[in-house]
Amino acid sequence: MTVLLAAVLAAAPVVQAPNATPFALDAAPIQGGIARGTAPAGTVTLMLGPTPVPVGPDGRFLIAFDRDAAPAADLVATLADGRTVRQTLTVAPRAWRIERLDTLARGTAPTEEFTRRRAPELARIAAARAVERASDGWRQRFVWPATGRISGLFGSQRIYRGEPGAYHGGVDVARPTGTPVVAPADGVVALAADAPFTLEGNLLMIDHGMGLVSAFLHLSRIDVKPGDVVRQGQVVGAIGATGRATGPHLHWGMTWRGNRIDPLLAAGAMGVGG
């Protein structure tokens, strides 16, 4: 059901759309969530806070909210005649799974060898996310790339003697090595590792358009190459335990313009067999 959110007027000149709903979103804003909407007619630019939001020819757009998103965000459209339409979105908080380990230290500092290898890997990941690729996959209802036992939740975090560790940036699905992984939506292959990364192992990234990118970690194999156009449900690789993994599983992560997104919210409840 479409969620209708109240508009908040700001500095003049501002126009208010009928029924106080300048933007109709298909989901309520929530930390780690995505929402699709329709911009007012005549929109030239659209901003979510400081982040530019592309708008399709039909006025449709996608926005997303980081795991640690603030409680409110301004969505502002600038129209062709110079007027602006503004809506302040209330972003619902999430209760994250936090594990406190008061008797364990966070861990040892990375070795020089790890740091040497890691820098170019991070540069490749950043470069893959920086390119704007044409795809309408963001419009689709996402499906699970693999079904099985969920062994890791997005946003979970350990705190070692009061020092927070990095939170879990995706959702883990435990299945045997070789289990097929399918594209959760249409997209373009942004990165297909030709050798295992230190942490991610065999890493595959698919750009679904509008800045929405899926990443699949620890794969045993990758069946596509950079630039390939993939369709929802197409087999793109297989589950493995490459990189830093304690056992075979799929780690599915999603990002939107620097924001980390919860894939579980994008795909919904897992179907039969999950």
C-alpha positions in Angstrom: 0.0 0.0 0.0 1.3 3.5 -0.9 2.4 5.4 2.2 1.2 9.1 2.3 3.5 11.3 4.2 2.8 14.9 5.4 4.6 17.8 3.7 6.4 20.3 5.7 6.7 23.8 4.2 10.2 25.5 4.3 11.6 28.7 2.9 9.6 30.4 0.2 8.9 30.0 -2.6 7.5 26.5 -1.9 4.6 24.8 -3.6 2.4 22.3 -1.7 0.9 19.5 -3.8 -2.8 18.4 -3.4 -3.7 16.6 -0.3 -0.3 17.6 1.3 1.4 14.6 -0.4 4.0 15.9 -2.9 5.8 12.6 -3.0 4.0 9.2 -2.9 6.3 6.5 -1.5 5.7 2.8 -1.7 7.3 2.1 1.7 7.6 3.9 4.9 11.1 5.3 5.5 13.1 3.1 7.9 16.8 2.6 8.7 18.3 0.2 6.2 15.2 0.4 3.9 14.5 1.6 0.4 11.4 3.4 -1.0 10.3 4.2 -4.5 8.2 7.3 -5.3 7.0 9.7 -7.9 8.3 13.2 -8.2 6.0 16.2 -8.8 5.4 17.1 -12.5 8.1 19.4 -13.8 10.9 18.2 -11.4 14.3 19.2 -12.7 16.4 18.1 -9.7 15.6 16.0 -6.6 17.7 15.9 -3.4 17.5 13.7 -0.3 19.4 15.8 2.2 22.7 16.5 0.5 22.4 13.4 -1.9 21.2 13.9 -5.5 18.4 11.5 -6.5 18.1 10.6 -10.2 14.5 10.8 -11.6 13.3 8.5 -14.4 11.5 9.8 -17.5 8.2 8.8 -15.9 9.0 10.7 -12.7 9.8 7.6 -10.7 12.7 7.6 -8.3 14.3 5.5 -5.6 15.7 6.6 -2.2 17.3 4.6 0.6 18.3 5.1 4.2 21.5 4.0 5.9 21.6 1.7 8.9 22.4 4.7 11.0 20.2 7.2 9.2 19.0 10.3 11.2 15.4 10.4 12.4 14.4 12.9 9.7 15.4 13.6 6.1 14.3 16.4 3.7 13.2 15.4 0.2 13.3 18.4 -2.0 12.3 18.8 -5.7 13.2 21.8 -7.7 10.7 22.5 -10.5 11.4 24.0 -13.9 9.9 27.3 -12.9 12.3 27.6 -9.9 9.9 26.7 -7.2 10.7 23.9 -4.7 8.6 21.1 -3.2 9.8 19.9 0.1 8.8 17.0 2.3 10.4 16.1 5.6 10.4 12.3 6.0 10.3 10.6 9.4 12.8 7.7 9.3 11.8 4.9 11.7 14.5 3.5 13.9 15.5 -0.2 14.1 16.5 -2.3 17.1 19.8 -3.9 16.1 21.2 -7.1 17.5 24.1 -6.0 19.7 26.4 -8.5 21.4 28.6 -7.2 24.2 31.8 -9.1 24.8 33.3 -7.5 27.9 36.1 -10.0 28.3 37.5 -9.9 24.7 39.6 -7.3 23.0 38.5 -6.1 19.6 41.4 -7.9 17.8 45.0 -7.3 16.6 46.0 -4.6 14.2 46.1 -5.5 10.5 49.4 -6.7 9.1 51.4 -4.7 6.6 50.7 -7.4 4.0 47.0 -7.2 4.6 47.1 -3.4 4.4 49.1 -3.6 1.1 46.6 -5.9 -0.5 43.5 -4.2 0.9 44.0 -0.7 -0.4 43.7 -1.6 -4.2 40.7 -3.9 -3.4 38.8 -1.1 -1.7 39.7 1.2 -4.6 38.1 -1.4 -7.1 35.0 -1.6 -5.0 34.6 2.2 -4.7 35.2 2.5 -8.5 32.6 -0.1 -9.3 30.0 1.8 -7.2 30.9 5.2 -8.6 29.8 4.4 -12.2 26.2 5.2 -13.2 24.9 2.2 -15.2 21.5 2.1 -17.0 19.2 -0.5 -15.6 15.6 -0.7 -14.5 16.2 -3.5 -12.0 15.6 -1.0 -9.1 11.9 -0.9 -10.2 11.4 -4.7 -9.6 10.4 -6.5 -6.4 13.7 -8.2 -5.4 13.9 -11.9 -5.0 16.3 -13.8 -2.7 19.5 -14.8 -4.6 19.6 -18.0 -2.6 17.2 -19.5 0.0 18.2 -21.3 3.2 19.0 -20.6 6.9 19.7 -17.0 7.6 22.9 -17.1 9.6 23.7 -13.4 9.9 21.5 -10.4 10.1 22.1 -6.9 8.7 23.1 -4.3 11.2 24.2 -6.7 14.0 27.3 -5.6 15.9 29.7 -6.8 18.6 31.2 -4.5 21.2 34.5 -5.5 22.6 35.2 -4.1 26.1 33.2 -1.1 25.2 34.8 -0.6 21.8 32.3 -1.1 18.9 33.3 -3.4 16.1 32.1 -2.9 12.5 28.5 -3.8 12.1 27.4 -6.6 9.7 26.8 -5.0 6.4 24.6 -7.6 4.8 22.5 -10.7 5.3 24.1 -14.2 5.4 22.4 -17.3 3.9 24.0 -20.6 4.9 24.0 -23.2 2.1 26.5 -25.8 0.9 29.3 -24.9 -1.5 28.1 -25.0 -5.1 24.5 -23.9 -4.4 23.5 -21.6 -7.3 23.2 -17.8 -6.7 20.7 -15.9 -8.9 20.4 -12.2 -9.7 17.8 -10.7 -7.3 16.8 -8.2 -9.9 17.9 -7.1 -13.4 21.2 -5.3 -13.5 24.6 -4.8 -15.0 27.7 -6.5 -13.6 29.8 -3.8 -12.0 32.6 -6.1 -10.7 33.5 -9.7 -11.0 36.7 -10.5 -9.1 39.3 -12.4 -11.2 41.0 -13.5 -8.0 39.7 -13.7 -4.3 39.7 -10.5 -2.3 41.2 -10.7 1.2 37.9 -10.4 3.0 35.2 -10.8 0.4 36.8 -13.7 -1.4 35.3 -14.1 -4.9 33.2 -10.9 -5.1 30.4 -10.1 -7.5 28.7 -6.7 -7.7 25.5 -6.0 -9.7 24.3 -2.5 -10.4 20.5 -2.3 -10.5 20.4 1.3 -11.6 19.7 4.6 -9.8 22.8 3.9 -7.6 21.4 0.7 -6.0 24.1 -2.0 -6.0 24.1 -5.6 -4.8 27.3 -7.4 -3.6 27.7 -11.1 -3.3 30.7 -12.4 -1.2 32.6 -15.6 -0.6 31.4 -17.2 -3.9 33.0 -20.5 -5.0 32.6 -19.4 -8.7 31.4 -16.4 -10.7 29.5 -17.1 -14.0 29.4 -13.6 -15.4 31.8 -10.8 -16.3 31.9 -7.0 -15.9 29.5 -5.3 -18.3 27.2 -8.3 -18.7 23.5 -7.5 -18.5 21.8 -10.0 -16.2 18.1 -10.7 -15.6 16.2 -11.4 -12.4 16.5 -15.1 -11.6 19.6 -15.7 -13.8 22.3 -17.9 -12.2 25.3 -15.6 -11.7 27.5 -17.8 -9.5 27.6 -20.3 -6.6 27.9 -20.2 -2.8 31.3 -20.8 -1.4 33.6 -20.0 1.6 36.3 -17.9 -0.1 37.9 -14.9 1.6 37.3 -14.5 5.4 34.5 -17.0 6.0 34.1 -19.7 8.7 31.9 -21.9 6.4 30.0 -21.9 3.1 27.4 -19.2 2.9 26.2 -16.3 0.8 26.7 -12.8 2.1 24.4 -10.4 0.3 25.0 -6.7 0.8 23.3 -3.7 -0.8 24.3 -0.1 -1.0 22.7 3.1 -2.4 25.0 6.1 -2.9 27.1 5.4 0.2 24.3 4.1 2.3 24.2 0.5 3.5 20.8 -1.2 3.0 19.2 -4.3 4.5 18.6 -6.8 1.7 15.9 -8.5 3.9 13.8 -5.4 3.6 14.3 -5.3 -0.2 13.4 -8.9 -0.8 10.8 -9.5 2.0 10.2 -12.7 3.8 11.9 -15.8 2.3 9.6 -18.2 0.5 9.3 -21.9 0.9 12.6 -23.5 1.5 14.0 -20.5 3.3 
